Amino acid sequence: MKKNRKQGIVYSTDTGRMCPGCGHPVKKCCCSTAKPRPASDGVVRVKRQTKGRKGSGVSLIEGLPLQETELKKLGKELKKKCGSGGTIKNGVIEIQGDHRELLVQSLLQLGYNARLAGG
């Protein structure tokens, strides 16, 4: 039988798991390029949404001009300030509960042009 897989290091005791694409450690992988965000108008919008959540509301933060890793760090900081959970999906930070006013104040302190959006 012939194997069509690339030969290389899969795991190293020094660095842990290795990326099969570039051969670097997974934490320092250089083959997965970050997707560029679409150009925005410079306004960060904070809104509330209940659609598809069985009535439970979440606060959405859209329009942040950050890459994925920076977005995760900011999301973690904002979740900690609100004292609730959340996630980051498709460049949008979702925080459980209605924390819009607190989020806008926090984003304004960080230097973003944040506004409430929606009804």
C-alpha positions, 0 to 999 in steps of 0.5 A, spaced: 500 500 500 502 506 498 501 512 503 500 519 500 501 523 506 507 528 507 512 525 512 514 530 518 514 531 525 507 530 528 509 531 535 515 534 539 516 533 546 519 540 546 514 544 543 508 539 543 503 538 537 506 541 530 502 544 524 502 539 518 502 545 513 508 549 515 511 544 520 512 549 526 509 548 533 501 549 533 501 556 537 506 559 532 503 556 526 504 561 520 500 557 514 493 560 517 493 567 515 488 571 518 482 573 514 481 580 513 475 584 516 471 588 511 472 595 511 467 598 516 465 606 517 469 606 523 463 606 528 462 600 533 455 598 534 452 595 540 445 592 540 441 587 543 438 581 540 433 575 542 432 572 535 434 564 535 435 564 542 428 562 545 427 569 548 434 570 552 437 576 550 445 577 548 449 584 547 452 584 540 458 588 538 459 589 531 464 593 527 471 592 531 477 593 526 481 588 530 484 581 528 481 574 531 486 574 536 485 581 538 478 580 538 478 574 543 482 578 548 477 584 548 471 579 548 474 576 554 476 583 558 468 585 556 465 579 559 469 580 565 467 587 566 459 584 565 460 578 569 457 574 564 459 569 559 459 570 551 463 568 545 466 571 538 463 569 532 464 571 525 468 578 528 462 579 532 462 579 540 456 576 543 455 577 551 450 574 554 444 579 557 443 586 556 449 590 558 449 595 552 450 601 556 456 598 560 459 596 553 458 602 550 462 606 556 467 601 556 468 601 549 469 609 549 474 608 554 478 604 550 478 609 544 473 606 540 467 610 537 461 606 540 454 607 539 447 604 541 444 601 535 437 598 534 431 599 538 
